[in-house]
Amino acid sequence: MIIYHYNPRVMRKILIYTLFFFIPLIYGHSQGSDQLKINEIMVRNDSTIIDQYGNRSGWIEIFNTDYKAAGMGGLYLSNDTANPKMYPISKNDPETNLKKRGYYLFYADNKPYRGTSHLNFTLEESEYVALYDSDGKTLLDIIPVPEEIKEMSNQSFGREEDGEGDFVNLKRYTPGATNTWKEAESKSNRIAQLDPYGVGMIIVAMSVVFACLVFIFIMLKLFRVFENMKFKKYRKAQPEETQTATEGQVLEDTSGEAIAAISMALHLHTSNIHDLESEIVTICHAKRTYSPWGSKHLVLKKNPKI
């Protein structure tokens, strides 16, 4: 039977050696340099993007294909196989730390004194561009620079898809953006593809018209029902109609004075009795200050002339 004794000093040494062994591996993996690819280049930049100094020059786009951050610090860009360490990428510039699926642009203007993004060579004199690892020997990626591209203005050359695929002349330049894109189709073109004979369009149009007619019919029916309900409610709120008087019946709500006045009027009408008037009206100016309507006898002539 073997008994193991715990020795703190031995365990501490094992832990230290383990850390020294794994830290370089972890650091190298976090850098993700093998996931960095040369994605797109342009040799003759006549009217596209400008750098921070307002100048136009050829450019190189680096793409991080990984879904975690990757640092370019310590790597090398070169256009000469005999000198893979031609341009060392600065380790102290935080912009060289690419985010996941991120892009970075280098300007090939042979002016490295302008900053990290400015290379010490140009693409006009290059046959290829290579990206080397921090050891200056391991080739991470390489892209050719065709002679025809050097003669074409504003023509970019790169991968068909970001970080993978063959190198081709791209339909449009996309510095700092994806190379994969599709031409936008108009709605009419998409409808024509989905419904070439217009059958679907006719069905949709007829359905809309029919739905509108049904909606109008239902609304009219509802209006009529509401009106009937309102009328019935109004009828219930009104008092009962007064009964009509029959022959020889006197209405209860008719006063005696009204009945007497009606009887007198009927008597005068049937007896043909009424006042005879001369049909002459004489109007004179009233000399009194009060209203003449209270003393009309003052202005009437006793013997009016006919």
Helices and strands as residue ranges (DSSP letters): H 8-31, G 33-35, E 36-42, E 58-64, E 70-71, E 76-78, E 87-88, G 94-96, E 97-98, E 103-108, G 112-114, E 128-132, E 139-144, H 147-151, E 156-161, E 164-169, H 187-194, H 199-237, H 256-271, G 292-294, G 296-298
